[in-house]
Amino acid sequence: MALLIFLVMQGLKMYTRHGEANPVPDFTGLTLNEARETAKQHDLNLQIIDSLYANDFAPGAVVDQVPEKNHRVKTNRTVFITINSTGSEMVSLPRLTNISFRQAQVLVENSGLEIGQISYKPSEYNDLVLNVQIDSVDVLAGDKLAKGASIDLVVGRTQGNMDTPLPDITGLTIEQADQALTNAMLNTGVLIYDESILSQQDSVNAIVWQQRPSPKITGNVNLGSSVDLWVTVDQLKIEDAMQQDF
């Protein structure tokens, strides 16, 4: 009887491959075909359980997995994956007309959209959004737009109140400069990268070291005017520009 029990237990261990487990590979970032090939090489199965939209992953790429990478599992285990949607996430355009520019700015940011160009036309109401456009074509509240899309605003302005102080944006990143200009109801003009910008990461980290028009020369500018920006990652150039500001 003892021998029979021992043989049965050994047989069960062999059948279930007791104690044998291998780490799960990292599937995130792989295309579906690449993930399937990787799973095959590791004697694993794949099953798609969901899809979502993520800006930092390529369309169709794996964005999540269960079990996680390096978790030890037996062969033929199923790994459940979530893939990135092949289409852009769509959002509804909120109602932006007949409200103040500041209110519209908050609604645009909360909806996942971005403000592009700001233009002005005479109106009896100051800072009231009159039209919302993409490529000079009006878009209406409720229209579906790709998340992150840029929309242009036409803002009303009473006569005799058409200028604004020009902000000094030297020392800011491009993103910060865009926001500062939008807050001042101005537009970002031409972006001029110097020779220090060599990669995509450089362009993300770039700092404004010169602007035109310059606040040292020009106090006020017309609302909706464009401001050209010179950017760099050269620390000496940035420090020199900041010292000149003082």
Phi, psi and omega in degrees: 000317179297319179296320180296316179298317179299316180295320178297315180296320178295321178296319178296320179298317180293320182293318183268359182054052184305128177085352181267118178210146181234151179291142177285132178289165178274114181266347186296136180091346180279150171290167182298319179295318178296320180295319179295320179293319178296317179298320179297319180295333181256013179056045178239162176249150178243144174218125178280126181247345183195165172220149178211174179250124179228127183296330187270012175233148177291152177303132179084357181280156177285129181248344180202157180209150175221121001292160179288165179301146179073357173290132186274127181222163177278164179297154180069011175290146177270129175256126182266128185237153173246131182249157179281136180297145180280348179247156179292146174293134182256142177231156179272136177288122178289166177286116185247344183279153179064026170230167183290157178301319182296318177296317180298321181300317179294316181296321179296314181296319182291334182274354179087012177259177180228149176274127178266247181276145176244125177234164186230149172215154184303138179203156177281350180246126182282135173062022177270130179288123183261322182214152173240129187224155167229120183055044176069011177249130181296138171241150189245158177304135181096344177297143180272126180232153177293135179301134183093356180295152181259130179241146180260142181245134172256119188245139179283147179213131178286152180297143178084005180222058191243016178230169184210152176298139179278119180285152174268114185247012175295142181091357180261155171288169180299317180297316179295321179295318177303315182294319180296320179291320177298318178299329179272006181062040176240172181243148172282125181271232182280135173263122183244112181269134178274183187291349180282345181277108185242346184216172177298322179294324176299318182293329177289322183271357186299147181242141177288122178247351178204146177222154177220124004289158181266136178294345177288337182252320185248122180278304182242150175227160178294142175302140181086000179292157178262143178240120179278143185236134172255127185234156184202165168243010178284109185298324179296319179293321179295314180297320179297317180295320180291324178294324178294331178295331180266000000 
